[in-house]
Amino acid sequence: QLEIAVNSGLLKDEQAWQTRKMLADMLLNEQQFSKALPHYYDLSKAVPKTQKAHDIWLRIAQSHYQLSQWNKVLSTMARYEKLGQPDEMAPLSIKLSAELELKKWGPATGTIKRLIAIEPERVEWWRQLVALYLRVDDDKRALDSLALAKLQGVGLNQDDLRLLAQLYGKRGIPERAAKVLGELDDINSDSKLKAQQATFWQMAKEWDKSIASWRVAAKLDRQYYWNLSQLLVQEGQYKDALVVLDKVSGRKADVALVKTRAYYKLKRLEDALANAKRANEIEPSTQAESWVKYLSQLRKAKTSQNS
């Protein structure tokens, strides 16, 4: 009946406009978007002062959105925004979808920021913003955005925190990376995560914290006893290093060489020489030969001195 009334041409002025809008709205509600669009475009040509022009352009944008006509969505949204409406969730969401579909990453970033201004507590917007920055290899802004979300108390999940730690690490801020990893629920039950935290502490030259983290990682996975032993030797904790080296799987020549250095530092020359010889027998190397030669001369000199 509405179609008959509109097509009759008998309705005039605002009555004709309102009747056509009723028809267009009904077609939109019935999901007949292609049929609704010509009516909305016709309505947009002359909007009575008592009506809302922005509402018509929004419905045109919604119809194009439903038909996946992304370029038309953006051109229509441009007309909508020229009418000076305050930012609202629904129009901006439509615009963002079209920008993402068309891979317009720059404009999409601006749209997401406007969505964040409306709903700063909604974590999805922050995630999308970070994802867009990562897509264009802008790790700096990705980190700044995710760090700001955390600072503002947005409910980040475990994956968000892992990503934040990685971004801090990439940015050369290992101390913060290690601290963020420390907030993860499974940090002390996941050997790889704990090893990553230990590495970050090591990069930050927080030696005690790194050693503590390597200890936990090594208890979860024996392969990390090697990393722990290296740091203990570096820090002059030779007795502890020797205990840990006995737990290292494989690497027999390497272990013997590290033991050589530890025993030498502890002034246990016989044990140092025995390990140097063992290392050279397992896997001959210039380093092992040098130790054997040096320690043999040292023992000889000491024997002469004593006699």
Secondary structure, 3 states (H helix, E strand, C coil): CHHHHHHHCCCCHHHHHHHHHHHHHHHHHCCCHHHHHHHHHHHHCCCCCCCCHHHHHHHHHHHHHHCCCHHHHHHHHHHHHHCCCCCCHHHHHHHHHHHHHCCCHHHHHHHHHHHHHHCCCCHHHHHHHHHHHHHCCCHHHHHHHHHHHHHCCCCCCHHHHHHHHHHHHHCCCHHHHHHHHCCCCCCCCCHHHHHHHHHHHHHCCCHHHHHHHHHHHHHHCHHHHHHHHHHHHHCCCHHHHHHHHCCCCCCHHHHHHHHHHHHHHCCCHHHHHHHHHHHHHHCCCHHHHHHHHHHHHHHHHHHHHHC
